[in-house]
Amino acid sequence: MSVLDKDYRIKLDIKSGKVESEGIVFADKDRNVSNIYIDFLENGKKVDITGCSFIANIQKPNTLITPQILDIVDVSNGVAELNLPIECTIDDGYYEVEIEMKNGEDISHSSKFRYTVREALCGEIDDTIVDDSNYNLLIKLVDNIRTVEEYVQSNEEKRVVNESDRIGSEKARVEEHANRMSEIDNKIVDINNSKDTLITNVDNKLNEVDDRVNSAISQGTIDLEVKDARRGLDGKVYSCLSERLNQIETNPMVIWETVEG
């Protein structure tokens, strides 16, 4: 018995099996203090339990059933105690209990009641480890692991940021290159268009000249310069340039007069 014992109490009618209990809660790190007192009554009065034995069949959250023998504390006043071992308080959750009562060949079962095991806030290290000679080393190792985890986490966060920046820069570079190539393509298109326009204009001008020449020929007109070339010094216009040249060859005085005046 310890001053830290939970000392929960329930009332159990030994005839009807009815159980009265309220808010039985243990922590999963409790040790040697998880106990429940059972007051056996008959019509609300204390009953002598001489010759009786009691077993608590405990169903764990994982559905396994563990039987635990009750200790008789006060036989004449009908008081027994259920001391719960570690395996009956180690898993968080609800536990259902049914008391099996024996007296000779007679066997009776109580109604079910439950208790709760909650998760303690003291962490995952068992108290018995503190007394171990390697406990301080274990704590240091745990601290080192946490430091490494924090370092890895910090580096990972930096890596993610750097990778994001790199991806952003690469996207900007690709977009800039695409824009530059688009500008070059547009310039090439403009140059080709200008070239085509120039060729078209030149072709049009040539066609225009051809049309004018053909028109002049078809109408019998002669360019002024050609006409002047057929005009002799005497003012006579020959029918063709060849005729004028022949006239010069046959009349050398014309040349002399031209040179000497």
Steps between C-alpha positions, in 0.01 A plus 500: 500500500630842403392856563494534119252216449197611295260319737197517273188337652203333338190342649385157384172337600593138560146381418412697183855562381421869452807724512523866600818675387609848399785633285780249552803634312865393501802625304701267282816585695348428843690231690387305809221747580216381275258339742123473543315408821177302463238524772272195481149583617164333535203733471734790576646340813846358560522124460737239639694339215652212693562204268472712187761558232497761227660535157494816287487417130645809329450559131771723352454745211657237272219255605732271698360388835724483806375339825617656829431356847356744755666523842262469797564805721216480753304175489237593758422836338517360146795700366739375229772675302591480132864590441553559129834384357688700237353298215153620603591872487768524231274546197292815462126450473200348674517178701187300587490300824269222612530350849464124525379400850541145638371340819551125498325370189309825450626741234353838417608791281458871555394762252781653299668822600788679338809701575705725273873515438622830360836597354730661753690816407833380639625365167603161380793429732419254776583627850712193566748614237601801709685276741698335222870594479463580129205734551705820460661359186156417365377854569806643323443274202137607484606867512755439225238332285266793550781741406572300186129490413474878544814548287366272228162673511664843476716393206201344329304823535795695355532247219131536417534881492816485285340250266197723469724799420695293247181386329376860491828621347498220245143581401595867459802403287289272279236770459766760414654265243156428353427873476836564333441221247152638435650845433755348261226307320295818468802690363560225244135516398523881468820474292346237274190712460713808417705295254186366334357851483823635347510219243137563418562875461805440278306252291218749469744776395663270244163400368405867486815582301439205269145617450620853416763373258260261335241775481750741348612244244147401410407868444809568287641755745873537545686614802645858465853389558476239226346760270783750572756230426351468148512874437797612287702821528308642215180452697381210293340215692591165353264209505737303717832543676672268254403728211648805676825312573526389137453863394792605719724232350415601143533874572815560709468873468216487737733366767764759419253778514379367825847494652637818345174689500 
